[in-house]
Amino acid sequence: MGIYGAINSAVSGLTAQAIALENISGNVANSQTTGFKRLDTTFSDLVSGGGATQGSQVSGTTYATSRATNTIQGDITQVDVDTYMAINGEGYFVVTQAADVVDGSTTFADETFYTRAGDFERDQDGYLVNSAGYYLQGFALDAVTGNAVGDDPTVIRIENQPLAASATTTVDYQANLPRIPSTNDYDGSTASTALLAAAVGTGNVAVANETDFLNSSISGGSVTIYNQNGTAMNVEVRYAKTANADVGPPVVNDTWTMYLSSGGDATTAYYDVGDVEFDTTGALTSMTAGAIGTVNATTDGFDIASLTINGTTAAGVGVSFSNNSLTQYSDPDGTASSVALDQDGYPAGELTGVAVDESGRVIASYSNSQQRAVFEIPLATFEAEQNLKRVDGAAFAATTSSGEADLTGGGQILANNLELSNADIADEFSKLIITQQAYSANSRIVTSADEMLDDALNMVR
């Protein structure tokens, strides 16, 4: 049986090398496939029977099995697509496939798949789909808390729905008012000539007194705020000094009145928000409510219940001087310096872009310069990922041997990057040469065994 056993072993070698060649061929074909994991080949021997010790046994046949390389990461390269992602470390993106289109809406399969191919792009319906047709899944985020909603990931969809407007509630105000304001009325002789003109009076500034007011006040900056429906309102701030500590008793502190422009009201030019007093060190010591403002001790500022500018009304706007942001230090220019106004409102906005940040969150950007984190992308890990079942499109399916997916761990998501195939053409060509030589050698054994059989048969002729 020696010659026949040799033929049998050689044929098994041919079969095994053919399997190796098939794996090499597939690896080379997918060397440019995003996230592809190559298949290596493992050879195992089958011991021939007929002996209790090795001395009485002969080399047996061989068989080939495929060996997964899921744990071997491919090279990561930077790309300029904001929704492309790569995974640095272990883990897989959780994806699914489309099942059908019903009444123009896509329905999805119940089966979940896993992939390292992160070339996801937003389609016409707002879904993130990779080039193999797999739809990315993630956890929706609560708009208020920013926390994930639910325990099971759903298909990520970012619709073209506008972001609703948000009314301004607080204007954070910072400025330094000069000791002596350089107004048009100030003649440089005495500080009293820099005070608010007596003709203006107290309270709101009437249109008839606007010129006198402008000549005896200084600019305090401006900011655009938004009312409840997102209409923009330009708020112009002015300050007039109404009391000077240098005059002497009973005046002990410098006092300024804060005004806001009405934007062209028929009767009122500027609204009186309130008075602010400063001690000799330039620190704000007290505030007094004006015609439209009330003092808010919590925010160290004024609250305005209703503000109408150029015919548009906003409700519930606060001006905050927190963290000692309003001061009165000497300024040779006589103008308000270090002025900064920041408000928390915004108009409605259209969706302008979708991106992924470094924490693995899907970020929607809008035309009003707002951004919202709308989904969190989980990474799936497995106890035995080498036992995952390969499916089309560089994806995998969980099996009994691989274990269930764990969505609480994984590596780091890298935005604007892609993981390339871990199949290296140079390595595959090296394996190809060895495989070809082994295949040739096995075929030579079959040829030699055939010649030996011929010789054995010719002995009896």
Beta strands, then each sheet from edge to edge (+ up, - down):
strand 1: 39-46
strand 2: 61-68
strand 3: 76-78
strand 4: 85-88
strand 5: 92-96
strand 6: 98-102
strand 7: 105-108
strand 8: 113-115
strand 9: 121-122
strand 10: 128-129
strand 11: 135-140
strand 12: 154-155
strand 13: 170-176
strand 14: 205-206
strand 15: 218-226
strand 16: 232-243
strand 17: 254-261
strand 18: 268-278
strand 19: 284-289
strand 20: 293-296
strand 21: 301-309
strand 22: 312-320
strand 23: 326-327
strand 24: 337-343
strand 25: 351-356
strand 26: 361-366
strand 27: 371-376
strand 28: 379-380
strand 29: 389-391
strand 30: 395-397
strand 31: 412-415
strand 32: 417-419
sheet 1: 1+ 2-
sheet 2: 3+ 32-
sheet 3: 4+ 31-
sheet 4: 12+ 11- 5+ 8- 30+ 29-
sheet 5: 12+ 11- 5+ 28-
sheet 6: 6+ 7-
sheet 7: 9+ 10-
sheet 8: 12+ 11- 27+ 26- 25+
sheet 9: 20+ 21- 22+ 13+ 23+
sheet 10: 20+ 21- 22+ 13+ 24-
sheet 11: 14+ 18- 17+ 16- 15+
sheet 12: 14+ 18- 19+
end
